[in-house]
Amino acid sequence: MAEAHAAVAFQFTITPEGVDFRISNEALRAIYYSGVRSWKKRFARFKNNFLTGLYPASPTSWFVVLIAVLASVFMRVDPSMGVIQVIQDRLGLSNYFAAPADLYISVVIFSTVLWIGMVYMLRYMLKLLLCYHGWMYEPHGKFSLVSKIWLGLVKVFSGRKPLLYSYQASLPRLPLPTVEGTVSRYLKSVRPLMTDDQYKEMEQLAMDFQESLGPRLQRYLLLKSWWATNYVSDWWEEYVYLRGRSPIMVNSNYYAMDAIYIHPTESQAARAANVIYAMLLFRRQVAREEVRPILVSNAVPLCSWQYERMFNTTRIPGVETDSLRHWDDSKHVVVYHSGRYFKLPVYFLGQLIRPCEIQAQIEKILLDKSEPAFGEAHLGAMTAGERIPWAKARQKFFSKGVNKSSLDTIEQAAFFVTLDEEEADYDTDGDNTMVSNYAESLLHGKTYDRWFDKSFTLVVYKNGRIGLNGEHSWADAPIIGHLWEHTIYWDGKGIGYGEDKNTLGEASLPLSPPLRLKWDISEECNEVIESQLGTAQALSEDVDMQLMAFKHYGKDVCKKCRISPDAWIQMALQMAYFRDQKKFALTYEASMTRLFREGRTETVRSCTMDSCNFVRAMEDPTKTNEDRIKLLNQAAVSHQSSYRNCMTGTGIDRHLFTLYVVSKYLKEDSKFLGKVLSEPWRLSTSQTPHQQTNLLDLRKHPEYISGGGGFGPVADDGYGVSYIIAGEHAIMFHISSKHSCNHTSSRRFMKNIEKALLDMRAMFDNTDKKK
């Protein structure tokens, strides 16, 4: 095998004259540069860990303290109040060093101890300041005097030029709410969804729990909140994601779409090369901690913990539970095309190869006409189907030999790339068919042409459009959104294309062709693959996906009406759902808790008494627009308050979830918790964040706004809705449901959303005309 010979640095033969050694200089050079790159990464990691450990102080502050103490000593002022002399006497420095060296050494020791104490004091002060969340509840852009003073102190105690993980040790822990508070908020949230009898029953269950089992479970949870960094995140990752035995395709994974108005090239190879290169640049920045931590109000940091597993990470199937495996480094990506898998090295002699070199390699893959091996074409369906059959098959058929080697290559790749044989694009004629097919392709593809277990799969279509499918357990969508913004910017503006729409430069490195992965798949193994394929295809065919580019207005109208754009959209969704189903439903909106260390998400329950009152008023012809506007404002304020509660650690669902986990550990059954956690989320919503980087001002360059992303329906009889506020004048909606449910229709719901948004604007327009 050619690849085996290329990997051998030393060869020898035994002859009558002795042993004849032959040394491959090329292989030795590759080994040398690989080692240099490895040691550079280790040194950078050590340096960054050191700097992060000192933050918000810096190494130069040690010199400042030392010089200040030395200056005081020279001026015959003892800033240590005798401690320097005690150090000098106790250590017996005068026995080993002549004066004044013994004094200087004592000064250095005292200064170092003083400096370390100052580092911890600064960090603790910053942590105390970050525990304050009063600013969250004040009108946007109108801070009180207390909040202004607090904000100034945060900036004073924050160091300069923070690294990606600099703030981690200064972030407060997620606070543990009281059982009474959580139960009270829960009962308030479900009141509009229950009849009087149902509510009385639930209220009685809640009171019984609050007075009996709840306090006991809370004590265990309190102990965990003191001991663990975050009392929710590890259990959330394990029990919500990794222990799920159903397919992660559609049910868990999500997708992201290309920029709406920018299509820099129709060359599949060129686009893939630039995007792969841009992603690897981001990986290098993450590894070096050069990515700036995201700051709210330009001062309050968000937790950066989730970035650690963005690359070189794979979900490994297990019979009872999956696991996440992360490698410190990877020098290749794996490319899937036309039923074949290829290993594509992205480093040469320790250096990241240029986009033109990557394009040349991808073109070799596209020109390769070899047939897939038996069972190879549909192998990816293993990751799309049920988890238990995949776990058993992995152990039985992929634990040794060539299959293990090839599977290791996929799992240890930086990320997975699919060169799709289809085209995808946005509609230009106002129809939503093409873009809806585009989104559905990213969500599940053909079910076998994505590797759903990888942290993410980059999809590059035949016409140069791109997209991404992300695995959910390792991080939430905003983290991938950050990568995606960086990628789209660097692809179009940072790296760019030549006049011929190919990558810049000419390929010149003596690179070996991409390595075709080998498989030895038996008939028995192929039967499992085809069974998994059937499961996955049934699931994918049931997806009813619709996208809508709402261009009648955007957040400009919301701001003019002095209502939060997110609250405005959530009220429109409540109205649309009521018109669609003739009833209200438990509604999930994802919020983040990254103001706290290792924070992930919390649930905003968007269906409230106030939102229901507003929707009913919109459907009541006897109500005036003034009445409706008043009710809308009340509903928006209520929604924003709930959102802020979730962001500041006083949500409902994560606390109830962790209490439920503790009850299962203690083998205690709670009717209240069991009922709460079995309630279906028939309307699951999420806003896609954007402008997380400072690379590009989207107000000046709206053409770089992404189409956002989406996910599958959470409930079999419900809707999944993702939306992105695409600038001042547009909103993009991603709507999913299931064909198998006879009372849901994504297209019908899309029309209802559009009508609700138009009705809300008309309500204000008609009121203004009367004035």
N, C-alpha and C positions, 0 to 999 in steps of 0.2 A: 504494500500500500504506500502510495507516494507521500501521504501525510505522515505516516509513521517514520519514513526515512528522513523527512524534513525535520522531524523533532529530535533526531539523534545527534548530539554534539560530538560524541566519541564513538569511533568504530575501530575494531582491531581484527586482525587475522593471524593465525599461527602458521608460520612457514618453517621449512628446515633451517633457515637462517635465524629464527627467533620470532618474536612477536612484533608485528608491524602495526603501529598506531597511526590512525588518520583522524585529524581533528577538523571539525567543520567550523571555520571562522565565522560564518554567517549565523550559525546556531549559537555560538558563544557570544556574539554581539547581541543577539536577541535576549539571551539570558542575562547579560550584563545590564542592558537598558531596562529590562523588566525589574531587575533587582534595584536599580537606581530609582525607578518610579515608585517601587514599593517603599523604599526608605524615605523618599521625599514625602510620601503620603503619611508615613508614621511620624516624621518630624513635624509636619504641618498639623497633624492631629494632636501631638503632644503640645505644640505651641498654642493651639487654639484652646485646648483643655486648660492650659495654664492661664491664659488671658481670661477665659470664661470664669474660671475659679476665683479670679481677683475682682471681677466686675461687681459694682460700678467703679471700683478703683482701677488703677493701671500701674504697670511696673515703674513708670516715671514718678509716681507719687511716693514710692519708697525713697527715691533720691531727694525729693522735696522734704520729707520728714527727716531724713538723715542730715541734710544740710542745715535745716532749722535747729535741730538738736546740737549739732557741732557748733553752729554760730552762737547759740546760747552758752555753751560750755566755754568757748573762747572769751565771751563777754563776762565770764565768771558768774553766770546765772545757771542754777541747777534746775532744769525743767522736770527732772525725774523725782525731785524731792528726796534725794538720797538713794534712789534705787540703783543708779549707775555705780555708786561707791559700793553698795551691797554686792552687785554682780562682780565687781573687781575683786572684792575680798573673798567672797564665797568660792569663786572659781580659782582663786589663787593665781590670777593672771600675772601679778608682779613677780612670781617665782619663775615664770617662763619668758616673759617679755620685759624689756627695759622700758622705762618711762620715756616718752608719753604713749608708747605703743599699747601698753596695757589699758590706758584710759580710752584710747580710740576704739579698741576692740569692745570694751564695755559699752561705749556709746553706740557702736554698730548693733550690738545685741539688743540694747534697750530700744533703739530706733526701730529695729525689725519687729520686736514684740509689740511696740506701740502701733506700728503700721498695720500689723495683722489685726489688732483690735479695732483699728479704725475701719479696715475693710469690712469686718463683720458688722460694725455699727452702721456703716453706710448701707449695707445690704439689708439689714434689719429695718432701718428707717424707710428704705424704698419699699420693702414688703408691707410695712404698716401703711404707708401712703397708698399703695395699690389696693388695700383692703377697703378704701373708701369708694362708694359707688353712688353717692348722692348726685353727682353730675349727670348720671344716666337718666335721672328722672326730671331733669330741667329741660325747658324748651330748646330745640336745636339752635345752636349758635348764640344762646343767651344764658351764659353762665352767671351764677350768683357770685357775690364777692368771696364767699367761702370757697367755692369751686375754683375761682380764679387764683386765689392764694394757693390752694391745693395743687392746681395744675403747675403753677410756678415752682413749687417745692419739688414736684415730681421731676421737672426738667433740671432742677439744680442737683438733685440726688442721682439722676441718671448720668451714667458716664458718656463719654464721647465715642463715636464710631463703634456702636455695638455690633458684635458678631451675631450670627443667626441664633445661637443658643445662650447669648450673654445674659438675658433676663430670666432664664429658667429658675435659677436659685432664688430670685427675688419675687417670683410670682406667688401669691397666696394660695392656700389649699382651698378646694371647693368646700364651702360651708355645708354643714348638715342641717337641714331644716328640722323644725319640731314636728312630731307626729300630728299634733293638734292643728298646726298651720297647714300642713299638706292635706289633711283630711278635709279641712274647711274649704280650701281652694278647690279640691276635687269635687265636693258636693255642689259647689257653686257652678262648676264647669259643666256638670251633667244635668243640671236642673232643666234647661230648655229641651232636653232630649228625652225626658221621661214624663210619664203620666203622674198624677198625684200619688196613686197607689204604688207605682214603681219607685218613685222617689222616697216615699216613706219607708219602703222595704230597704232600699239602699242606705238611707239615713240611719236606720236601726243597725244594719250590719256595720256601718262605719263607726257608730258610737260604741258598739260592742268591741270592735277591734281596738279602738282608741283607748278604751278603759282596761282591756285585758291583755291580749297578745302583743299589741303594738309597742308598749313601753319595753317589754322584754327584748323584742327584735331590735328596737332602737338602741339599747345598750350595747349589743354586739356591733351594730353599725357604727356607733360612736367610737368604740375601740378601734375599728378598722379605719375610721377617718383620722384618728390620731397616728396610727401606725403606717398606713399606706399613703403614697403621694396623692392619690385621688381615690375616693371611696367608690366611684362608679366605673371608671374606664376599663379596668381589667375584666370585671364581670360583664360589662357591656360587650366588649370584644369577644369574650368567650361564649357567653350564653345566647346573645342575639345573632352573632355572625358565625363563629367557628363551630358551634354545636348544631347548627342547622343542617338537617340531612337532605333537604330538598335541593333542587338545582339552584346554583347561584346565578346562572344566566337568567335574565329577565327579573327574577325574584330579588336579587341583591345587587348585581353589577349595574352600573350606570354608564352614560356616554356623554361625550362632548363633541361639538361640531366646529367646523371651520369658520373663519371670518365670513361675514355675509357678503360684503361688497368687494373683497380682494380675492382674486384668483390669479396669483402671480405667474403660473405656468401650467400648461396641460401635459407636461412631461412627467409621467409617473416616477421615473427614475430620478429626475432632477429634484422633484418636490420631496421625495422620500429621503434623498441624500441631505438636503438642507435641513429638513425637520429632524432627522436623526442627529445631525451635527449640533443643532440648536439644543436638543434635549440633553445631549452629552455635555454641552457647555454648562447647562443648568446643573447637571449632576456634579460637575467639577466645582461649581460655586457652592453647592450644598455641602460637599465633602470638605471644602476649605472654609465653610461657614461665612462665605462672602455675601450670601443673600441677606439683605437687610431685614430684620424682624419687622413684622407689620405693626404699626402704631396707630391706635385709634386717637383721633384728635391730635395727631402728631406728637403724642406723649405716652399714651397708655399701651403697653405691649400686649400682644396676643401670644399664647403659647406656641412654640415652634416644634414641639416634640414629634408631631406626626411626620415631619419631613424626613426623619431618620430612615424610614423604610420605603421611601418612594421608588428607589431603584434597587436592582439586585435582590428582589424579594419575590417569593412565591408562596402561595397557599398550598400546603401539602395535605391531601385527603387522608382521613382516618376513619375507622369504623364507627367509633363513638364521637370523636371530635376531630376537627381539622387542626392544623397548627400553621404558624407563619414561620418561614425560614428566610433569614436575611444573610447575605454575604457582604463582607467588607468591600469587595471590589469585583469587577467583572470587566473583561477586555473584549467582549463580543456582544452582539445582539443576535437573535435567531429570527430568520425571515421565512415566512410561509408563502408559497406561490404555487398555484395549480397542483395542489395535493402533495407537494414536496416541502421538506424542511431543510434550511441551509444555515450553517453557522457562518456569520459574517464578522470577522475580527475588525475592530475599529481602532486598534493601536498598531503602530509599526515602530520598532526600536524605541518603545517607551513613549512615543508621541501620538496624540490623537490625529488621525489622518484627516485631510481636508475634504470638504464636500465633493469636490470633483473626483477624488479617489473613491469615495463612497458611491457616487453615481456610476462610475465605471464598474464597480463590483456588482451593483444592483442590475445593471444592464446585462451582465453575464448571467445572472439568475433568470432574468426575463427571456433571454435567448436560449436558455437550457430547455431542451425539448424531451428530456428523459421522462419516462413514465414513473408514477408513484409505485413504491413497493406494495406488496400485498398488505392491505389493512392500513397503509400509511395515510391515505387521503382523508379518511374520516376519523383519524386518531384523536383530533381535537375535540370531538364530541364527548370523549371521556370527561372532559372538564365542564361540559355543558349539561350533563345528565345528573342522575342521583349520586349522592356522595358515597354511599356505602359500596355500591358495585365498583366504583372507580377506586376506592381505597383497597378493596380486596384484589382487584385486577392489578393494581400497581405493585402490591406485595407479591403476587403470584407470577406475573409476567414481566415486570420491569425492575426486578431487584438484583439482576445480575446480567452479565454479558453485554452484548451490543445494545440491547434495549435500555439497560441501565445507563450506559455511557451516553446515549443520545438523549434520554430523558434528563440526565444531569446537565447536559449542555443547554437544554431549554430552560430548566428551572434556575440555573445559575447565570442566565443571560441578564444583561442590564435591563432589558425589556424585550417585548415581543413585537414583531412587525408583520403585518399582513399586506401583501401586494394584491389587492382585490382585483378580480377580473371584470368587475362591473364598473359602471360610471355612476356618479352621484352628483347632485347639484341642487341649488335653490331654484325655485320657480321664478320666472320673470313675467308671467302673464296673470298673476293674481291667484292662480290655482294653487292648491296645497299638496297635490298628489306627489310631485317629485320630491319635495323636501320631506314629506312624511315617510316616503320610502327610504330616503337617505337616513333619517333618524332610526327607523326600524332596522335598517341594515347595521347601523352602529350598535344597536342594542343586542342583536343576536346573530347577525350575519346569516350564513348558511348553517349555523350551529356547530360546524366542524372546522371553520377557517379562522377561528380566534382561539387563543389560549386563555380561557377565562380565569385560570388560577394565577396568572402573572399579575403583578401589581397594576400593570396596565398594558393594553395592546394598542399600538399605533396602527391605524388603518389608512392606507394610501390607495385611493381609487385610480382606475385606469386613466381618467381624465385629469388627474392631479389634485383632486379634492382630498382633504384629509379629515380624520376624525379619531376618536379615542374611546376605548372601552375600559372602564376602571373597575378593579376588584375593590369591594367596599370595606373589608374587615380591617385593613391596615391604616386607613385614614378616611376622612370625609371629603366631600366634593370640593370645598374651597382650596384644599391643598393641591389637588390636581388642577384646579382653576388657575392657581398661581403659576404652575408649570406651563399651562396652556397659553396664558397671556405672554409669558416670556418667549415661548416657542413661536407664536404667531408674529410677535414683533421681530425677533431675530431672523426668522425666515424671510420676511418681506423687506425690512429696513436694515437690520444689522448685518446680514450676510448678503442677501440679494441675488439677482440672476443677471446673466449676460443678455445681450440684445437678441440672441437666439433662444432665450428662455431656458438655457441650460445653466448649470452651476458655473461659477467663475473659476478660471484657471484651466490647466491641462493636467490630466493624470499622468504621473511620471514614475511613481514608486513601483518597484518590482514585487508586487503583491501576488500571493498565490490566489487562485480563484476561490470563491466561497465554498466551504466544505459541505457537501451533501450528507445529511445525517442518515445513518444506516439503521434498519429495523429488521427484526426477525419475529414476525407476528404469526402466531399459530392460528389454526382454525378456531380453536376454543377461545382464544383471545379476541379474534375478529368477531365472534358471536356476541361477546360482551360489548364490543365497540358498536356494532349495529343495533344492539338493544338500547344502548345509551343514545344513539343517534335517533332512534324512534321516539324515545322519551323527550329528547330535546326538540325535535321537529314538531311534535304535538304541542309543546309549550309555545314555541315560536309562532306557529300558525294561529294560535289563539289570541295573539297580541293584536289589539286594535289601536293603532297609533295615528294621531293627527297632530299636525303642527299648524300654528296660525301666527302670521306676522301681523299684529294689530298696529296699523299705521295711522289711525285716525288722530291719535294723540299719544303722549307719553307722560313722563313725570312732570312736564311743564304745566299741565292742567292741574295735577295733584298739588303741586306747590302753590299755584295761583289760588287754589281753594283752601290752602293752609291745612292740608291733610297729608300725613305720611304716605308716600307712594305704595309702600308695602301694605299698610292698613287699607288703603283704597282698593288695591287689587284683591285683598282677602275678602273684603265686603262684597266685591263683584262676584267672587267665586261662591260665596254663600248664597247670593241671589240666584246665580246660574244653577247651582245644585238644587235649590228649592224649586225652581221652575222645571228642572229636568226630572226630579224624582217626587215632587209634591210633598216633600218633607225635609227636615234638617238631619244632619248626620255628624257623628263625631269626626272632627277635623284635626288633622295633624299638620302642623307647620314646623319645619326644622329650624331651630335656633342654635347658636353656638355658645359654649361655656369656656371658650379659650382665654377669657380673662383670668382663668385659674390654671394652675399647673396640671398638665396632661388632661385638660378639659376637652371634651368632644362636642356632644350635642345635648339639647333638651327639647322637649315638645311644647310648642305653643298651641293651646287648644283654642282655635280660632272661632269656633261656634260658641257664642256666648248669649246671654239674655239680651244684651244690647244689640248684637248683630241680628238676632232673630226679630227684635222689635223693628229695626230698620228695614229688613227684608219684607216683613208683613206690611209696613207702611208703604213700601214701593208697590205692593200688590193691591193696596186698598185705594180705590178711586176717590174716596171721601177725604183722604189726607192731602194737605197742601204741600207744595214743594218746600215751604219754610219749615213745616213739621218734619219732613223727610230729611232735610239738611241738618236740622238739630239732632235728630236721631242718628244720622250718619256720623256726626262729630262725636257724639257720646260713644258710639260703637268703636270709632277709631281710637279715641282716648283709652277705652277699655282694652283694646287690642294692644296698643303700644305699652300700656302698663304691664300686661301679661308677658309681652316680649321682653321687657326690661327685667321683670322678675326672673325669667328663665336665664337671661344672660348673667344675672348677678347671683345665681345659685339658689333661688327660691322657687323653682319650678315644681311640678307635680309628679311627672311620670318617672323620672330617674330615681327619685326617692322611693316611690312605691315599688319600682322594679327591684331595687336593692333589698328592700324589706322582704319582698317575696323570695329572693334568693336565700336570704338568711333563714326564712321559714322552712325552706326545703332542706337546708343543711341540718336544721334542728328537727326535721320530720314533723313539723307542726302544720296542720291544714288550716287555712284561713279562708272562709267563704268570701269575705270582703275582698282580699287580694286576688283570689281566684277569679272572681267576677270582674274585677277591674282589668286584669291583664288579659281576659278573654274577649273584651269588647273590641269589635273590628273597627279599623280606621277606614271608613268607606270613602273618605276624601283625604288623600295624602298630598301635601303640597310642599314646595320648596322654592326659594328664590336663589337663582344662580348669581353669586357675587362677581363683580368685575372691577377693573381699575385697582387691583391689588399691588401692582408694580408702579414705579414712577418712571418707567421707560418711555411711556407715550401718554400724552394727554388726549383721551378719547373725545373730549369736547372739541378739540381742534382737528382730530383725525377720526371721525366717527366711522370711517370705512373699515377700521380695524376691529370693530366690535364683533365679537363672536355671536353665532346663533344660539349660544347657550348649550344646554344639555338636558337630559331627562332620564327617566327610569320607568320601570314597569309598574303596573297597579299593585298596591299592597294587599288589597282584598279582592277576592274573586268577583265580587259584585260591586266593586267600587271603581274610583278613578284615581289615577296618579297625575298630578299637574305640577310641572316645573315651569318657571318663567324667569326671564331676564329682562330687565328694564334697559332696552337697547338705546341709550341716549335720551335726549329730551323729547323725541317725537315718535317713539315706537316701543312696543312691548312684544316679546316673542314668547309664545306659549307652546309647551310640549304636553300633550294630553294622551294618556294611555288608559286602556280598559281591556276587557276580554270579550271576544266574540261569543264565547260560550254563555255569557250572561245575557238573558233576553231582555233585560230592562236597562242596560247601559249601551251607550253609543258615543264614541269619542267625537264623531263628526257633529252629532246633535249637541253634545255638551260644548263643543267649540263654538257653535252658533249661539248658544245660550250665554257663554262668556262674552262674546262680542256684543250681543244685545244688552247685557247688563252694564258693560262699560259705557256704551253709547247712552243708555238711559240715565246713568249717573251724571254724565256730562250735560245732557239735555236738562236735567233737573236744575243745575246751576245756571245754565244759559237762560232758561225761561225765567228764573228768579231775577237775573240781572236785567232782562228786558223790561220786567215790570217796574224795576227801580228807575 
